[in-house]
Amino acid sequence: MHTAPPTPPIGADVTHLEIKPSILYFGTPVVLLSTENQDGSFNLAPMSSAWALGQTVVIGLGRDGQTAYNLGSRPDLVINLPAPAQWPEVERLAPLTGRNPVPPTKAKGGRFEPDKFAAAGLTGKPSHVVRPPRVAECPIQLEARAERVRPDVSGGFVIVEAVVHKVHADSRIVVPGTDHVDPAAWSPLIYNFRHYFGLGPERGHSYRTQTPRDSGSPSAEHALMGTAPD
């Protein structure tokens, strides 16, 4: 059993260092984006810059990737959220690109792959209101359309504002009889400075939650989602 690292001290007297990290992925969820290629085939790409505002998901993409290219003219997409145990499939996608030739901005070792679903060992599942398929293995799948696609201030990325039209959730992570995802049963895959993590034990909840529970009671569903406590 792995021993958890000590909890950093909290307080105003803690020493802070001025640093210049090369990336700022300080714990963000991983999503797999499925989009439509120009020839009618489909692309699948991992990314870790996505956050939600109501029914809109804001996504950050590399300017030269196939996903940004697709969404510029074909706005349908599916935002698939993998569970922590699915990180190997995500990592198999990481060096692949749907662009041919491979863009010079792709990290060293990147290669063109026309069938990313097969390369990652994932299964396409028909969507209901958009053309790209869902990833059958992902516990949460959001069918959406990109309503705004624009460059960011640096010019190196693209910001996408996608409106979600249909949500699919694994029945095992839904509170029975409701439309609520059970936060005790669902754990997103977190990208934390280029390392993959799941959630730790619950510490508490917001006063606005609609799924209150005893935070000291572990859920059996954690084992199902690959996040069982030690």
Order of alpha helices (4+ residues) and beta strands (2+ residues): beta-beta-beta-beta-beta-alpha-beta-alpha-beta-beta-alpha-beta-beta-beta-beta-beta-beta-alpha
